[in-house]
Every structure is written in structure tokens, then in C-alpha cells.
């Protein structure tokens, strides 16, 4: 199920956009880097696919990879994560460098 387009969206486009939005909300890249790390570690230690490129002991092993199910799970998890990131970690964005001269600072 799925195909190369589903895998492309699920592994490259959607996570990149999500981490970009998280960085814009938070004002730094720290939360996005931490979430990316947690996503990769969780994906490699919790759920594994039999005969995959990464052979590590996992808590759950599935026999066949389904890109569509993975994409659907992203549709559930991403809004929840964004709501948490927006609600808990929202803060004022730091002043941009281009506007610092307006307050008399160099």
C-alpha cells in the first residue's frame, strides 16, 4: 500500500514543514531538533519492520511496511504535537537582527 509519493511526503516533506512551523512558533530550533531526535529514536526503538535496513531490537515488529498507515498516523500525531508546541512553548520571537538598529543598538 502507498507508494513512493506517500513515502516522500511522510518522510521528507511533512516532517520538514512540521519542524519549520515548530521553529517559527518557538523562535528557536531547539524544540524542532529535540523533536526530530525523539521521532527518529522512537521510530527506531519502538517499532521495527522485519527485513529493514536498520536492524535493531524493537518493542514491536511488523512484518510489512504500509506507507499509507504511517501517513495516516502522521495526520493524527502532527496536529497533537503542534497544539502542544503552540500551547506550551509559545513565546515572543526574539528580535531580528535587521531591527536592532532601530533601538539605538548596533
Order of alpha helices (4+ residues) and beta strands (2+ residues): alpha-alpha-alpha-beta-beta-alpha
